[in-house]
Amino acid sequence: MNSSRDGLLHGNRKWQRRIMQMILCAALPAVAAPLHKPASRNARVQQSDVISPDTQKTAPDLLLKKEDELKSDALAAFVDGIIAEDNGDADKAVDAYKKALSLDPSYGELAVKVAFELARRGDVSSGIEILKDSIKSAPKEPVTYLYLSQLYEKYLKKPDLAQKYAQQALDLDPRNFASYVALYEIYINTGQQKKAAELLERASKLDNDDPQFWLQLGDFYVRLLMKDDGSAAPDDLKKMNAVYEKARALANNDPDVLTRVADYYVLSRQTKDAIPLYLKVVQLKQNTSDPSFTAVQDKLARSFSANGQIDEAISVLQKLIKDNPVRYETYELLGELYEKKGDTKRALENYQQTLLLDPAVPINYLRVAQLFININEFDKAVATVKEARQKFPQVPQITYSLAIAYSKAKKNQEAVATFEEALHEAENVQQDMINGEFYFSYGAAAEQAGLIDKAVALLKKSIELDPGSAAQAYNYLGYMWVDKNQNLDEAGDLIKRAVEMEPQNPAYIDSLGWWYFKKGEPQKALEQLQKAAATIQPEDPVVYEHLGDVYEKLNNSAQALACWQKAATLGPDDKDALAQKIENAKQKLAAHSAEPQQ
């Protein structure tokens, strides 16, 4: 026995209520004869007023006609089917529904339901007979023609008959969009592209004042004409816009219709056109308790953001927080918007709020930690990710993020150890994490920890895994060797590759200038370092220290002193060494000025 409730027999009861209402409406006129006026409560009952069972007869006006008896029996069978379906007995339900239809085949929705259940079970011919009987009984009911077409198309692979019945369904009700879809698919499947195009053209010119029809046609066009990225050919976009504008014109301030039109404009990357529609919906719904109001406000904020109107988006979200202060997504989007504005403090406040509202999501911890890193609060970043790792010990990405936080906090030994743990964790469950970027970060941490040989191996691994995006690894490895006066020829080749890949990158230009300096070519070094100093943002103390060293090499102590002093104001890592250079330059300049002038 098939007792599955997942087929056509399972679902809500809208169709059942509708069919029962149809049956009752048909039967009521025959059984609702006027009642006789009751006798007075004080009236004396005569013996002749009492009718014995032997002589009892039904009044003619209370008798059911034969056709109404059939409807009544059909209703009883239908109710039996509902009860069986609710009890999970699909076979019994089908038998009861079939009995109902045999007594009265005119109820198209029930016929469709049973026909498709039979087809699903492999008895397509019986399903077709049920639909044909229903059509004979109710020849102007389009739904039975439409689904009969589907049985011929999907199950029996008879496109000619499928097309015939789909066309009849469309002729009976040209306003039913489902018929256009069915006929269109048949045309396409049988190579009749021209007819398919003409059919949609006919639909687009229909005199139909139902906005839902135009929304359905628009959605169908979207599936046919729009690419995954929301783009479309100009003519296709114009065609889709025209259809959705018809829906909007007929909306009569229906917020649901306006929302769907606005959604289309967002989907088709015409966000600017969506904004006034969302604003209208917000105006219509602002005094209601409709839960969809929150979603529309969110869409409006995202549309403002996509259109570059960050302040307007923030204003919408701040109002949304007043109405719904515990909605996680609002704080998340606000954090993103404040990040766009460069307001790290407020971005961090909102991301921390998402962490409070939903601490069960790992990304919330990582986002907060990254912002702590951005504002140089490295210890707080480490603490945040360590808390995440305690809660989610089996997530390699968290271990990786902790290693990066340690590295930023200059806790180099801890960073190297944690990178190794992340590597082993990811090998088992997240191998895609072990890419060129991972090995670059690991290699940089190893270099900072003084593990030069390990750093070289890791950086070379980074280059090997992703040579097309390895400019950063080329530069780091090359600069590391240059700074240590090792492998200068190979280091120069690596740095030059990095510069070729990103010729405007000031950090790589600085590395090239430093390589020229180490090679004993200070004039070439000066040219590169001046370029780096002029373009790097924010200004970097290392670049200015390098520039000062080059000027000193060129016997320009005054310029060297100016560059070193600039580096000192930017906060170098080795303040003592830089201070000694500054002091030496001052003494040299003082001695030079004390020399007698020739």
Phi and psi in degrees as a GROMACS rama.xvg file:
@    title "Ramachandran Plot"
@    xaxis  label "Phi"
@    yaxis  label "Psi"
@TYPE xy
-92.7886  107.991  ASN-2
-108.745  18.0102  SER-3
-64.2685  139.591  SER-4
-106.348  18.9147  ARG-5
-100.164  -1.91272  ASP-6
-88.0846  -155.196  GLY-7
-70.3282  -18.8262  LEU-8
-75.3362  -16.2843  LEU-9
-97.4016  144.716  HIS-10
155.443  -167.032  GLY-11
-76.2139  177.041  ASN-12
-102.97  14.3646  ARG-13
-59.3976  -45.2479  LYS-14
-65.896  -36.2616  TRP-15
-66.6873  -44.0968  GLN-16
-62.5765  -38.9302  ARG-17
-65.8728  -45.1277  ARG-18
-65.4772  -42.7481  ILE-19
-61.5002  -39.7228  MET-20
-62.0658  -40.8241  GLN-21
-62.3154  -43.9942  MET-22
-66.9077  -42.9803  ILE-23
-64.2344  -41.6785  LEU-24
-61.2826  -36.1369  CYS-25
-72.1611  -33.0407  ALA-26
-87.5247  -29.586  ALA-27
-57.9042  -42.0244  LEU-28
-56.1909  -30.7756  PRO-29
-80.5743  -23.6202  ALA-30
-111.176  1.80248  VAL-31
-107.121  45.8168  ALA-32
-67.2906  152.691  ALA-33
-60.4878  142.229  PRO-34
-80.6583  146.359  LEU-35
-69.7151  147.97  HIS-36
-66.1357  128.832  LYS-37
-71.5671  154.003  PRO-38
-71.5489  157.261  ALA-39
-62.2966  148.702  SER-40
-65.6243  -24.8848  ARG-41
-95.2111  -2.67721  ASN-42
-68.5062  143.356  ALA-43
-81.8177  131.223  ARG-44
-81.5103  120.998  VAL-45
-83.9828  149.592  GLN-46
-58.3572  -33.7178  GLN-47
-73.0581  -14.8086  SER-48
-78.3425  -16.2128  ASP-49
-90.4918  120.929  VAL-50
-98.5143  124.923  ILE-51
-77.1446  154.041  SER-52
-54.8151  -31.701  PRO-53
-70.3517  -30.5062  ASP-54
-103.062  -1.36149  THR-55
-66.0266  133.792  GLN-56
-135.104  145.854  LYS-57
-80.1623  135.767  THR-58
-63.4164  142.279  ALA-59
-55.9213  -35.186  PRO-60
-76.3664  -6.15748  ASP-61
-101.414  -3.36013  LEU-62
-75.1318  139.146  LEU-63
-82.2113  137.274  LEU-64
-71.699  161.016  LYS-65
-57.7216  -44.816  LYS-66
-65.5297  -32.5764  GLU-67
-76.0502  -30.6432  ASP-68
-60.4704  -42.2719  GLU-69
-62.3722  -41.8574  LEU-70
-63.9978  -39.6579  LYS-71
-64.4705  -44.15  SER-72
-65.6379  -36.0913  ASP-73
-63.129  -40.1111  ALA-74
-63.8798  -41.6531  LEU-75
-61.8684  -43.3484  ALA-76
-64.9358  -38.6342  ALA-77
-62.3031  -43.1111  PHE-78
-63.1854  -39.7961  VAL-79
-58.4059  -38.8807  ASP-80
-64.468  -42.0931  GLY-81
-61.1622  -44.4469  ILE-82
-62.7495  -44.494  ILE-83
-63.3667  -40.394  ALA-84
-64.5697  -41.6947  GLU-85
-65.199  -26.8113  ASP-86
-86.5152  2.02873  ASN-87
81.0132  12.7107  GLY-88
-99.853  85.2713  ASP-89
-65.623  -36.7663  ALA-90
-63.3667  -45.8237  ASP-91
-65.261  -37.2661  LYS-92
-62.9379  -45.071  ALA-93
-61.1901  -43.6188  VAL-94
-61.1426  -41.2382  ASP-95
-66.4134  -42.9749  ALA-96
-65.5147  -38.0559  TYR-97
-63.1013  -38.8939  LYS-98
-63.0802  -43.4688  LYS-99
-58.5637  -42.2834  ALA-100
-72.6769  -30.4747  LEU-101
-68.3631  -30.6859  SER-102
-79.6377  -35.2256  LEU-103
-150.359  94.2794  ASP-104
-80.0219  7.16674  PRO-105
-79.3769  -8.69687  SER-106
-90.0795  96.4404  TYR-107
-60.496  -41.2051  GLY-108
-63.4141  -39.8671  GLU-109
-68.6531  -38.5708  LEU-110
-61.189  -43.4119  ALA-111
-61.3505  -44.7666  VAL-112
-60.1916  -49.8467  LYS-113
-69.2316  -40.6426  VAL-114
-59.3952  -43.692  ALA-115
-72.5002  -30.8105  PHE-116
-67.3399  -40.7397  GLU-117
-65.222  -41.2758  LEU-118
-62.4684  -40.0423  ALA-119
-62.3951  -30.4041  ARG-120
-85.9826  -0.626061  ARG-121
99.8582  -3.56951  GLY-122
-100.873  68.9581  ASP-123
-68.5412  -39.1481  VAL-124
-61.118  -40.1412  SER-125
-65.7405  -38.8381  SER-126
-61.8738  -40.4864  GLY-127
-64.9414  -40.6905  ILE-128
-63.4152  -38.9175  GLU-129
-62.9241  -44.0178  ILE-130
-66.5921  -39.4065  LEU-131
-66.1492  -38.6123  LYS-132
-63.762  -38.4698  ASP-133
-65.7792  -38.506  SER-134
-65.1564  -39.4906  ILE-135
-62.0951  -39.4245  LYS-136
-76.5615  -34.7248  SER-137
-135.29  77.8465  ALA-138
-69.6464  -7.72816  PRO-139
-108.465  16.6525  LYS-140
-94.8763  105.007  GLU-141
-67.1239  -26.6423  PRO-142
-61.8029  -35.3941  VAL-143
-70.1783  -38.055  THR-144
-62.7456  -43.1016  TYR-145
-61.5363  -46.5179  LEU-146
-78.6596  -24.5431  TYR-147
-64.4528  -39.7981  LEU-148
-58.5927  -41.3578  SER-149
-65.501  -38.1127  GLN-150
-63.903  -42.4219  LEU-151
-66.5928  -36.1004  TYR-152
-75.8061  -51.275  GLU-153
-82.6206  -33.9844  LYS-154
-104.666  -43.1935  TYR-155
-98.8807  -6.34341  LEU-156
52.6909  47.3729  LYS-157
-117.487  83.1728  LYS-158
-64.6869  -29.5305  PRO-159
-63.9959  -47.7011  ASP-160
-68.1028  -37.3832  LEU-161
-60.232  -44.7689  ALA-162
-64.4524  -40.0918  GLN-163
-58.9999  -49.6868  LYS-164
-74.1795  -33.6733  TYR-165
-64.5891  -38.2501  ALA-166
-65.5467  -38.9044  GLN-167
-65.2097  -39.8287  GLN-168
-61.7379  -42.6794  ALA-169
-66.0673  -39.9344  LEU-170
-64.7979  -36.3351  ASP-171
-70.9972  -33.0183  LEU-172
-145.987  83.7566  ASP-173
-65.4499  -10.2385  PRO-174
-92.0004  -2.8098  ARG-175
-90.4611  109.522  ASN-176
-67.8456  -26.2176  PHE-177
-58.1564  -32.3176  ALA-178
-68.5642  -36.4472  SER-179
-63.9638  -42.3293  TYR-180
-62.6607  -47.2174  VAL-181
-60.9715  -45.9657  ALA-182
-68.9301  -38.1696  LEU-183
-59.4121  -46.733  TYR-184
-63.5197  -36.6127  GLU-185
-65.2648  -44.6967  ILE-186
-58.2713  -46.2752  TYR-187
-64.524  -44.4961  ILE-188
-66.7393  -21.823  ASN-189
-105.371  14.4691  THR-190
75.0326  19.5788  GLY-191
-99.4851  61.7219  GLN-192
-60.8539  -37.8926  GLN-193
-62.8632  -44.3197  LYS-194
-64.8348  -36.3363  LYS-195
-62.1655  -44.835  ALA-196
-64.7226  -40.8761  ALA-197
-64.8097  -34.5702  GLU-198
-63.669  -46.1451  LEU-199
-67.0947  -34.9684  LEU-200
-63.3023  -39.7465  GLU-201
-62.5435  -42.7791  ARG-202
-62.715  -39.4556  ALA-203
-69.7312  -18.0902  SER-204
-104.43  7.05758  LYS-205
-67.326  142.537  LEU-206
-84.7108  90.8186  ASP-207
-136.532  121.859  ASN-208
-96.6142  14.8762  ASP-209
-94.2047  112.538  ASP-210
-61.8502  -26.6366  PRO-211
-65.3584  -34.5287  GLN-212
-60.1598  -44.9489  PHE-213
-71.1941  -32.9188  TRP-214
-64.9655  -41.7041  LEU-215
-64.5559  -42.3785  GLN-216
-64.22  -41.8872  LEU-217
-61.5509  -44.415  GLY-218
-62.1073  -36.475  ASP-219
-67.5177  -41.5133  PHE-220
-60.8161  -40.5907  TYR-221
-58.3413  -45.3132  VAL-222
-64.006  -33.5642  ARG-223
-82.6755  -38.3901  LEU-224
-109.986  -21.1744  LEU-225
-93.8124  138.416  MET-226
-79.2141  168.195  LYS-227
-60.5788  -29.0717  ASP-228
-87.7616  7.40816  ASP-229
88.3414  -0.825071  GLY-230
-87.8701  161.429  SER-231
-157.771  159.292  ALA-232
-62.3135  147.103  ALA-233
-53.0289  -43.5301  PRO-234
-66.1113  -38.9834  ASP-235
-66.3187  -40.6642  ASP-236
-62.2754  -41.6946  LEU-237
-62.2144  -40.0596  LYS-238
-64.73  -45.0971  LYS-239
-65.961  -41.8596  MET-240
-58.6345  -41.5373  ASN-241
-62.3491  -39.8189  ALA-242
-68.1487  -46.7466  VAL-243
-67.0446  -30.7402  TYR-244
-67.6406  -30.8075  GLU-245
-64.8729  -41.8201  LYS-246
-61.9486  -42.8988  ALA-247
-63.8902  -41.4694  ARG-248
-64.625  -29.2859  ALA-249
-94.7413  1.0627  LEU-250
-65.1686  -30.4783  ALA-251
52.8246  44.7693  ASN-252
62.82  25.5961  ASN-253
-75.886  113.725  ASP-254
-63.2393  -31.5732  PRO-255
-68.6132  -40.6363  ASP-256
-66.2985  -45.365  VAL-257
-61.3235  -37.8834  LEU-258
-64.5193  -42.2533  THR-259
-67.4981  -35.5001  ARG-260
-66.1719  -43.1619  VAL-261
-62.0766  -40.8362  ALA-262
-58.2568  -39.2896  ASP-263
-61.6779  -44.6954  TYR-264
-62.8275  -35.966  TYR-265
-65.8819  -46.1629  VAL-266
-60.6171  -36.3749  LEU-267
-91.3478  14.5868  SER-268
62.1835  33.1247  ARG-269
-113.874  53.665  GLN-270
-59.6634  -34.9547  THR-271
-56.9749  -36.4395  LYS-272
-75.8982  -19.7424  ASP-273
-77.0316  -30.734  ALA-274
-58.5399  -50.5631  ILE-275
-62.6506  -29.3678  PRO-276
-70.9219  -44.6452  LEU-277
-62.6839  -39.531  TYR-278
-60.9682  -39.342  LEU-279
-64.8661  -41.9873  LYS-280
-64.8441  -41.3444  VAL-281
-59.9712  -41.55  VAL-282
-63.4552  -40.209  GLN-283
-70.8732  -30.261  LEU-284
-104.375  -1.80138  LYS-285
-65.0149  -23.048  GLN-286
-104.354  20.8238  ASN-287
-113.434  167.686  THR-288
-103.792  19.3318  SER-289
-61.4977  122.001  ASP-290
-64.1182  -20.8011  PRO-291
-72.6135  -12.2603  SER-292
-60.4725  -39.5809  PHE-293
-61.8735  -43.2081  THR-294
-63.0775  -38.3426  ALA-295
-67.308  -41.1266  VAL-296
-60.4268  -41.3512  GLN-297
-62.3342  -43.4969  ASP-298
-63.9181  -38.1651  LYS-299
-63.365  -44.3279  LEU-300
-61.6606  -43.9494  ALA-301
-66.1059  -33.7725  ARG-302
-68.4571  -43.221  SER-303
-57.3775  -44.684  PHE-304
-62.2368  -46.6525  SER-305
-63.2989  -27.5713  ALA-306
-89.5636  7.52197  ASN-307
80.8193  7.58314  GLY-308
-95.807  71.4161  GLN-309
-65.5222  -44.3235  ILE-310
-62.4455  -40.3162  ASP-311
-64.5787  -39.5033  GLU-312
-63.1962  -44.0151  ALA-313
-61.737  -40.8316  ILE-314
-60.8961  -42.6641  SER-315
-61.9688  -43.7029  VAL-316
-69.7576  -35.1453  LEU-317
-64.9653  -37.4736  GLN-318
-67.5196  -37.7339  LYS-319
-63.0871  -36.3604  LEU-320
-65.705  -36.6945  ILE-321
-62.5061  -39.5523  LYS-322
-77.1637  -32.4816  ASP-323
-143.41  82.2825  ASN-324
-74.2304  -4.16091  PRO-325
-114.941  18.821  VAL-326
-84.5222  113.591  ARG-327
-58.8424  -46.1733  TYR-328
-62.8662  -29.0684  GLU-329
-65.5928  -45.8255  THR-330
-65.8096  -36.4256  TYR-331
-61.8229  -47.5396  GLU-332
-67.252  -38.4157  LEU-333
-60.7819  -41.4111  LEU-334
-59.0462  -43.4599  GLY-335
-63.4551  -40.4579  GLU-336
-67.6527  -41.6787  LEU-337
-66.2106  -32.3308  TYR-338
-63.0508  -42.1018  GLU-339
-59.9676  -36.7338  LYS-340
-77.2314  -10.9071  LYS-341
82.7216  12.0054  GLY-342
-92.5393  81.6352  ASP-343
-64.5812  -35.7282  THR-344
-60.5193  -49.8613  LYS-345
-70.9623  -33.7088  ARG-346
-60.0456  -44.8272  ALA-347
-63.3843  -41.0202  LEU-348
-59.0857  -43.3697  GLU-349
-72.5149  -38.652  ASN-350
-65.7633  -36.0042  TYR-351
-64.6365  -33.109  GLN-352
-66.9021  -39.2712  GLN-353
-62.9332  -33.609  THR-354
-67.2735  -37.0108  LEU-355
-68.8137  -40.315  LEU-356
-75.6434  -30.9657  LEU-357
-142.868  74.9988  ASP-358
-75.2546  -0.0997142  PRO-359
-89.3246  3.35075  ALA-360
-109.811  115.654  VAL-361
-58.2092  -36.856  PRO-362
-60.3155  -27.6473  ILE-363
-62.6449  -39.9  ASN-364
-66.6044  -43.4501  TYR-365
-66.6616  -35.6512  LEU-366
-67.1258  -43.6237  ARG-367
-63.3814  -42.98  VAL-368
-61.6993  -40.5068  ALA-369
-63.291  -38.8967  GLN-370
-68.8752  -35.3836  LEU-371
-60.2183  -39.7842  PHE-372
-63.8144  -41.2842  ILE-373
-61.2935  -29.47  ASN-374
-104.458  18.0671  ILE-375
64.1686  25.0374  ASN-376
-93.7428  67.758  GLU-377
-67.7981  -39.2035  PHE-378
-63.3737  -38.2627  ASP-379
-67.2159  -36.0167  LYS-380
-62.8991  -44.4946  ALA-381
-61.277  -45.8124  VAL-382
-61.977  -39.5576  ALA-383
-64.9071  -45.1079  THR-384
-73.0482  -32.4088  VAL-385
-63.3653  -39.2655  LYS-386
-62.7364  -41.4555  GLU-387
-63.1234  -39.371  ALA-388
-67.2803  -33.0705  ARG-389
-65.5855  -36.4988  GLN-390
-80.9685  -30.5161  LYS-391
-128.524  72.6154  PHE-392
-71.2688  -12.5872  PRO-393
-106.618  22.1929  GLN-394
-111.619  102.869  VAL-395
-57.417  -33.4898  PRO-396
-60.2775  -34.4357  GLN-397
-69.1918  -42.2093  ILE-398
-61.736  -41.7384  THR-399
-59.5348  -46.4222  TYR-400
-64.4232  -35.5412  SER-401
-65.0163  -40.2195  LEU-402
-60.7056  -41.7549  ALA-403
-66.0111  -41.3612  ILE-404
-62.2091  -42.5155  ALA-405
-59.4668  -42.7012  TYR-406
-63.1102  -43.5001  SER-407
-64.4204  -33.0339  LYS-408
-82.194  5.64242  ALA-409
63.7116  23.7296  LYS-410
-94.9644  74.777  LYS-411
-68.8414  -40.066  ASN-412
-64.4282  -44.3605  GLN-413
-62.6776  -37.3455  GLU-414
-62.582  -47.5108  ALA-415
-61.5763  -44.6768  VAL-416
-62.5041  -39.6157  ALA-417
-73.104  -35.4981  THR-418
-59.1741  -41.5173  PHE-419
-64.894  -39.2449  GLU-420
-64.279  -43.098  GLU-421
-61.4482  -38.6114  ALA-422
-61.0321  -46.4775  LEU-423
-68.1036  -38.8397  HIS-424
-64.457  -44.0388  GLU-425
-70.0903  -28.9455  ALA-426
-59.1836  -27.5825  GLU-427
-91.0473  -36.3722  ASN-428
-127.806  -14.5756  VAL-429
-148.979  64.2097  GLN-430
-63.6724  -26.4326  GLN-431
-66.891  -15.4742  ASP-432
-72.2171  -24.3854  MET-433
-86.9154  78.4618  ILE-434
-119.94  -170.314  ASN-435
-60.2711  -37.8093  GLY-436
-64.9512  -40.3669  GLU-437
-60.8275  -49.0014  PHE-438
-66.7769  -30.6684  TYR-439
-63.8939  -49.5342  PHE-440
-61.4966  -41.0165  SER-441
-64.236  -43.8229  TYR-442
-63.9821  -40.7229  GLY-443
-63.4339  -40.2746  ALA-444
-64.7191  -40.1395  ALA-445
-63.2089  -41.3006  ALA-446
-63.1037  -42.4481  GLU-447
-65.2647  -27.2457  GLN-448
-84.6819  -0.65496  ALA-449
85.1106  9.40905  GLY-450
-93.0948  75.362  LEU-451
-65.7118  -46.9532  ILE-452
-60.6797  -41.4696  ASP-453
-64.5755  -40.6461  LYS-454
-61.8424  -42.9361  ALA-455
-59.776  -47.0956  VAL-456
-62.0765  -42.0725  ALA-457
-69.3413  -41.246  LEU-458
-67.4269  -36.955  LEU-459
-66.3163  -35.6223  LYS-460
-64.3831  -39.8363  LYS-461
-59.7323  -44.9799  SER-462
-64.8185  -40.497  ILE-463
-63.324  -39.3651  GLU-464
-73.9474  -32.0759  LEU-465
-146.626  69.1162  ASP-466
-64.1866  -26.8515  PRO-467
-72.7601  -16.653  GLY-468
-126.722  30.6509  SER-469
-101.772  20.5668  ALA-470
-56.1115  -41.6686  ALA-471
-63.6816  -41.552  GLN-472
-69.9579  -40.0118  ALA-473
-56.7985  -48.5966  TYR-474
-65.8283  -44.2259  ASN-475
-62.5151  -47.5332  TYR-476
-65.077  -43.6292  LEU-477
-62.9558  -45.6096  GLY-478
-64.7482  -39.447  TYR-479
-58.7193  -44.1189  MET-480
-68.0635  -42.0818  TRP-481
-60.2225  -45.2032  VAL-482
-63.2962  -25.1498  ASP-483
-102.431  8.0357  LYS-484
55.6084  41.2702  ASN-485
-120.356  143.935  GLN-486
47.2595  48.4457  ASN-487
-62.2655  -37.9424  LEU-488
-64.4227  -48.4121  ASP-489
-65.1093  -37.4546  GLU-490
-61.594  -42.7191  ALA-491
-61.7434  -39.7685  GLY-492
-62.2659  -42.3313  ASP-493
-64.3226  -46.0333  LEU-494
-64.4724  -40.1126  ILE-495
-64.0497  -35.6028  LYS-496
-62.6259  -43.1314  ARG-497
-60.6701  -44.6461  ALA-498
-65.7251  -37.3765  VAL-499
-62.6007  -37.5623  GLU-500
-74.4015  -35.4796  MET-501
-136.96  78.5955  GLU-502
-66.7672  -15.5174  PRO-503
-102.396  6.61805  GLN-504
-78.4529  112.7  ASN-505
-65.897  -28.1144  PRO-506
-66.3084  -40.5644  ALA-507
-70.4555  -35.9467  TYR-508
-64.4751  -39.0655  ILE-509
-60.292  -43.41  ASP-510
-60.4345  -41.2987  SER-511
-64.9576  -42.7582  LEU-512
-62.7259  -39.7307  GLY-513
-67.2628  -34.2215  TRP-514
-65.1485  -44.6664  TRP-515
-58.2259  -40.0153  TYR-516
-61.8535  -46.3193  PHE-517
-67.1782  -26.5546  LYS-518
-82.7916  -1.78092  LYS-519
83.1197  27.674  GLY-520
-121.099  71.6015  GLU-521
-63.7226  -31.0409  PRO-522
-67.0377  -43.5016  GLN-523
-64.9931  -37.2826  LYS-524
-61.5593  -44.0694  ALA-525
-58.3294  -44.2677  LEU-526
-58.4938  -45.8916  GLU-527
-70.0292  -41.9916  GLN-528
-70.7169  -34.104  LEU-529
-62.919  -40.4521  GLN-530
-63.713  -42.4819  LYS-531
-64.279  -45.0199  ALA-532
-63.1767  -32.3562  ALA-533
-76.4419  -20.588  ALA-534
-115.296  -17.8881  THR-535
-73.2984  133.299  ILE-536
-138.58  129.719  GLN-537
-69.441  163.697  PRO-538
-58.7316  143.178  GLU-539
-118.799  129.824  ASP-540
-63.9422  -31.0503  PRO-541
-64.6771  -41.763  VAL-542
-61.7128  -45.4817  VAL-543
-69.4178  -32.547  TYR-544
-67.035  -42.3924  GLU-545
-60.0079  -43.1771  HIS-546
-63.2637  -40.2981  LEU-547
-62.2836  -41.1113  GLY-548
-61.462  -38.913  ASP-549
-67.3574  -44.943  VAL-550
-59.703  -39.2754  TYR-551
-63.3352  -39.9649  GLU-552
-63.2837  -31.2087  LYS-553
-89.9635  13.7939  LEU-554
62.0746  32.7152  ASN-555
-113.246  76.9533  ASN-556
-66.1987  -31.7321  SER-557
-63.842  -47.1812  ALA-558
-67.414  -36.8721  GLN-559
-60.2156  -46.2899  ALA-560
-61.2769  -42.3518  LEU-561
-61.8387  -42.0898  ALA-562
-68.483  -41.782  CYS-563
-66.8913  -38.4312  TRP-564
-65.122  -37.5949  GLN-565
-62.242  -43.2171  LYS-566
-60.9615  -39.6402  ALA-567
-62.7018  -35.2658  ALA-568
-72.194  -19.0672  THR-569
-90.7919  -2.62696  LEU-570
81.9022  69.176  GLY-571
-73.1704  161.884  PRO-572
-70.2834  -44.6701  ASP-573
-103.67  84.4838  ASP-574
-69.1787  -34.9737  LYS-575
-65.2942  -45.6958  ASP-576
-62.7546  -40.7777  ALA-577
-68.2028  -39.1181  LEU-578
-61.693  -36.6556  ALA-579
-67.112  -38.5259  GLN-580
-62.4246  -42.5467  LYS-581
-63.7866  -43.4539  ILE-582
-63.5512  -42.781  GLU-583
-62.3422  -41.3381  ASN-584
-64.6122  -40.6338  ALA-585
-62.9931  -43.9154  LYS-586
-63.8722  -39.215  GLN-587
-66.071  -41.5397  LYS-588
-68.3823  -37.6924  LEU-589
-65.2525  -41.9692  ALA-590
-64.8936  -38.3972  ALA-591
-66.674  -39.6798  HIS-592
-70.7771  -22.0364  SER-593
-83.4341  -13.6638  ALA-594
-68.3038  141.976  GLU-595
-63.7794  136.648  PRO-596
-76.421  134.536  GLN-597
